[in-house]
């Protein structure tokens, strides 16, 4: 009796079926939840990948814009420097122009006074009965010279020879850079078309290398001045067979080592020498 009483009561089939159905339903619900979570995870992964790609694209655009900004800043700084240099040159030229204008006004006034004095002397001689053909010619000649007097005054730092002004640089540059510097000063590299101009020792000293305005860079072997006039009067260093550089040496410098008048040598235009401007 006791053994029968303690023995566990067996579960009938209906209860087992109910439990089975319940577990099956819970499993299906869990499977549905799992599938939903998996789908949401995949969607989030896709969204994450898209955002990562967009972020990388934005970073690339940011880097490009930063580089462009830096280049623009560099360009701006360069233009600002060039503007300041041009402003300085403008101020210098304005000052030189004003000085020239003042000198020109003074010379004009002196010329007019001289002309009046000559006319007064002529009139005085006529009144005194001293007039004759020779004196008339003399007075007329003086009046003509007074009217045609050249009012040429060179800017500060330039030297005068004849009716032209000359500037010798204190630094060294290539031929093209030298020419541009002369243009910035309202001048050109010097054109040497006379013996008087060739003797530049008084201007730049002995043992001087200076660029002049002669080149055959347009047509090899055809030497022309910067004012487009052909070469006629020549002062080559014939002892060394100048010009002898061929296609590699298209510009000319003046060298005053071997003689008082100096001689010409052709050389590589990129080499840096001093230079002479003329205006």
C-alpha positions as CSV (number, residue, x, y, z in Angstrom):
1,X,0.0,0.0,0.0
2,X,2.7,2.4,1.0
3,X,4.6,1.8,-2.3
4,X,1.6,2.4,-4.4
5,X,0.9,5.6,-2.5
6,X,4.4,7.1,-3.1
7,X,4.5,6.3,-6.8
8,X,4.2,9.4,-9.0
9,X,1.0,9.9,-10.8
10,X,1.5,9.4,-14.5
11,X,0.8,12.4,-16.9
12,X,-1.9,11.6,-19.3
13,X,-1.6,12.2,-23.1
14,X,-3.8,15.3,-23.2
15,X,-1.6,17.1,-20.7
16,X,1.5,16.3,-22.8
17,X,-0.2,17.5,-25.9
18,X,-1.1,20.8,-24.3
19,X,2.5,21.3,-23.1
20,X,3.8,20.4,-26.5
21,X,1.5,22.9,-28.2
22,X,2.4,25.6,-25.7
23,X,6.2,25.1,-26.2
24,X,5.7,25.0,-30.0
25,X,3.8,28.3,-29.9
26,X,6.5,29.8,-27.7
27,X,9.2,28.6,-30.1
28,X,7.4,30.0,-33.1
29,X,7.0,33.3,-31.3
30,X,10.8,33.3,-30.4
31,X,11.6,32.4,-34.0
32,X,9.5,35.4,-35.2
33,X,11.2,37.7,-32.8
34,X,14.6,36.4,-33.9
35,X,13.7,37.0,-37.5
36,X,12.5,40.5,-36.8
37,X,15.6,41.3,-34.8
38,X,17.8,39.9,-37.5
39,X,16.0,42.0,-40.2
40,X,16.3,45.1,-38.0
41,X,20.0,44.4,-37.5
42,X,20.6,44.0,-41.2
43,X,18.7,47.3,-41.8
44,X,20.8,49.0,-39.2
45,X,24.0,47.6,-40.7
46,X,22.9,48.9,-44.1
47,X,22.2,52.3,-42.6
48,X,25.6,52.3,-40.8
49,X,27.4,51.4,-44.1
50,X,25.6,54.2,-45.9
51,X,26.4,56.7,-43.2
52,X,30.0,55.6,-43.2
53,X,30.3,56.0,-47.0
54,X,28.6,59.5,-46.8
55,X,31.0,60.4,-43.9
56,X,34.0,59.4,-46.0
57,X,32.7,61.4,-49.0
58,X,32.2,64.4,-46.8
59,X,35.7,64.0,-45.4
60,X,37.2,63.8,-48.9
61,X,35.2,67.0,-49.9
62,X,36.4,68.7,-46.7
63,X,40.0,67.8,-47.5
64,X,39.6,69.1,-51.0
65,X,38.1,72.3,-49.9
66,X,40.8,72.7,-47.2
67,X,43.5,72.3,-49.9
68,X,41.7,74.7,-52.2
69,X,41.4,77.2,-49.4
70,X,45.1,76.9,-48.7
71,X,46.0,77.4,-52.4
72,X,43.7,80.4,-52.5
73,X,45.4,81.8,-49.4
74,X,48.8,81.3,-50.9
75,X,47.6,83.0,-54.1
76,X,46.1,85.8,-52.1
77,X,49.3,86.3,-50.2
78,X,51.3,86.4,-53.4
79,X,49.0,88.9,-55.0
80,X,49.1,91.0,-51.9
81,X,52.9,91.0,-52.0
82,X,52.9,91.9,-55.7
83,X,50.4,94.6,-55.1
84,X,52.5,96.1,-52.4
85,X,55.6,95.9,-54.6
86,X,53.7,97.6,-57.4
87,X,52.4,100.2,-55.0
88,X,56.0,100.9,-53.9
89,X,57.1,101.2,-57.5
90,X,54.2,103.4,-58.3
91,X,55.0,105.7,-55.4
92,X,58.6,105.8,-56.5
93,X,57.7,106.6,-60.1
94,X,55.2,109.2,-58.9
95,X,57.9,110.9,-56.8
96,X,60.4,110.8,-59.8
97,X,57.7,112.2,-62.1
98,X,57.0,115.1,-59.7
99,X,60.7,115.8,-59.4
100,X,61.1,115.7,-63.2
101,X,58.0,118.0,-63.5
102,X,59.6,120.4,-61.1
103,X,62.9,120.3,-62.9
104,X,61.2,120.6,-66.2
105,X,59.2,123.7,-65.1
106,X,62.4,125.3,-63.8
107,X,64.2,124.7,-67.0
108,X,61.2,125.9,-69.0
109,X,61.2,129.1,-67.0
110,X,65.0,129.5,-67.5
111,X,64.6,128.9,-71.2
112,X,61.8,131.5,-71.5
113,X,63.9,134.0,-69.5
114,X,66.9,133.3,-71.8
115,X,64.8,133.7,-74.9
116,X,63.4,137.0,-73.6
117,X,67.0,138.2,-72.8
118,X,68.2,137.3,-76.3
119,X,65.2,139.2,-77.8
120,X,65.9,142.1,-75.5
121,X,69.6,142.2,-76.5
122,X,68.7,141.9,-80.1
123,X,66.2,144.8,-79.8
124,X,68.8,146.8,-77.8
125,X,71.4,146.3,-80.5
126,X,68.9,147.4,-83.2
127,X,68.1,150.5,-81.2
128,X,71.8,151.3,-80.9
129,X,72.3,150.9,-84.6
130,X,74.5,147.9,-84.2
131,X,72.4,145.6,-86.3
132,X,74.0,143.8,-89.2
133,X,73.4,140.6,-91.0
134,X,76.0,138.6,-89.0
135,X,74.5,139.7,-85.6
136,X,71.0,139.0,-86.8
137,X,72.0,135.5,-87.8
138,X,73.7,135.1,-84.4
139,X,70.6,136.2,-82.5
140,X,68.3,134.1,-84.6
141,X,70.6,131.1,-84.0
142,X,70.5,131.6,-80.3
143,X,66.7,132.0,-80.3
144,X,66.3,128.8,-82.3
145,X,68.6,126.9,-79.8
146,X,66.6,128.4,-76.9
147,X,63.3,127.3,-78.4
148,X,64.6,123.8,-79.2
149,X,66.6,123.2,-75.9
150,X,66.0,119.6,-74.7
151,X,64.6,119.6,-71.2
152,X,66.0,116.2,-70.2
153,X,66.4,115.5,-66.5
154,X,67.2,112.0,-65.2
155,X,65.4,110.5,-62.2
156,X,67.3,110.0,-59.0
157,X,69.8,107.2,-59.2
158,X,70.1,107.5,-63.0
159,X,72.9,109.0,-65.0
160,X,72.6,111.2,-68.1
161,X,74.5,110.8,-71.4
162,X,73.4,112.9,-74.3
163,X,69.6,112.9,-74.4
164,X,69.2,109.6,-72.6
165,X,69.2,108.4,-68.9
166,X,70.9,105.2,-67.8
167,X,70.4,103.0,-64.7
168,X,72.8,100.3,-63.6
169,X,71.3,97.6,-61.3
170,X,72.8,96.7,-58.0
171,X,71.6,93.1,-58.1
172,X,71.8,90.3,-60.6
173,X,69.0,88.7,-62.6
174,X,68.4,86.7,-65.8
175,X,68.2,88.5,-69.1
176,X,64.4,88.3,-69.2
177,X,64.0,89.4,-65.6
178,X,66.4,92.3,-66.2
179,X,64.4,93.4,-69.2
180,X,61.2,93.3,-67.2
181,X,62.8,95.4,-64.4
182,X,63.7,98.0,-67.0
183,X,60.1,98.0,-68.3
184,X,58.8,98.4,-64.8
185,X,61.0,101.6,-64.7
186,X,59.5,102.9,-67.9
187,X,62.7,102.0,-69.8
188,X,64.3,99.2,-71.8
189,X,67.6,97.3,-71.7
190,X,70.2,99.6,-73.3
191,X,70.6,99.7,-77.1
192,X,74.3,100.3,-78.0
193,X,74.4,101.9,-81.5
194,X,77.3,104.3,-81.2
195,X,80.9,104.4,-79.9
196,X,79.8,106.9,-77.3
197,X,77.3,104.5,-75.8
198,X,79.8,101.6,-76.0
199,X,82.2,103.3,-73.5
200,X,80.3,102.3,-70.4
201,X,83.2,102.2,-68.0
202,X,82.2,105.6,-66.6
203,X,78.8,104.2,-65.8
204,X,79.4,100.6,-64.5
205,X,83.1,100.5,-63.8
206,X,85.8,98.1,-65.0
207,X,85.5,94.3,-64.7
208,X,81.7,94.6,-65.0
209,X,79.3,92.0,-66.5
210,X,76.0,93.7,-67.5
211,X,73.1,92.5,-69.7
212,X,72.4,94.7,-72.7
213,X,69.3,94.7,-75.0
214,X,70.6,92.4,-77.7
215,X,69.3,88.9,-78.4
216,X,68.8,86.3,-81.2
217,X,66.2,84.3,-79.2
218,X,63.6,84.9,-81.9
219,X,65.6,83.7,-84.9
220,X,68.9,81.9,-84.3
221,X,71.8,83.9,-85.6
222,X,69.7,87.0,-86.3
223,X,70.7,89.5,-83.7
224,X,68.2,92.3,-82.9
225,X,67.9,95.0,-80.3
226,X,64.9,95.1,-77.9
227,X,63.6,98.0,-80.0
228,X,63.4,95.6,-82.9
229,X,66.2,97.3,-84.8
230,X,68.8,95.0,-86.5
231,X,72.4,94.9,-85.4
232,X,74.7,97.1,-87.4
233,X,77.4,98.6,-85.2
234,X,79.2,95.6,-83.5
235,X,81.6,95.3,-80.6
236,X,82.0,91.5,-80.3
237,X,85.0,90.0,-78.5
238,X,86.4,88.7,-81.8
239,X,89.5,87.4,-80.0
240,X,87.3,84.6,-78.5
241,X,85.2,84.2,-81.7
242,X,82.1,85.8,-80.2
243,X,79.3,85.2,-80.8
244,X,80.1,81.5,-80.5
245,X,77.4,80.0,-78.2
246,X,75.0,78.7,-80.9
247,X,71.5,77.9,-79.8
248,X,72.4,77.7,-76.1
249,X,73.6,81.3,-75.8
250,X,71.0,83.8,-77.1
251,X,71.6,86.9,-75.0
252,X,74.4,89.4,-74.8
253,X,76.3,91.0,-72.0
254,X,78.8,93.9,-71.9
255,X,82.2,93.1,-70.3
256,X,84.8,95.8,-69.7
257,X,87.8,93.8,-68.6
258,X,90.0,93.7,-71.7
259,X,89.7,97.2,-73.1
260,X,88.5,100.7,-72.1
261,X,85.5,100.5,-74.5
262,X,84.4,97.0,-73.4
263,X,83.3,94.1,-75.6
264,X,80.3,91.9,-76.1
265,X,79.8,88.2,-75.3
266,X,76.8,86.0,-76.0
267,X,75.7,83.7,-73.1
268,X,72.9,81.7,-71.6
269,X,69.9,84.0,-71.0
270,X,69.1,82.4,-67.7
271,X,72.5,83.3,-66.1
272,X,72.3,86.1,-63.6
273,X,74.1,89.4,-64.3
274,X,73.6,93.1,-63.5
275,X,72.0,95.1,-66.3
276,X,71.7,98.6,-67.8
277,X,68.4,100.3,-68.5
278,X,68.0,103.3,-70.9
279,X,65.2,105.8,-71.4
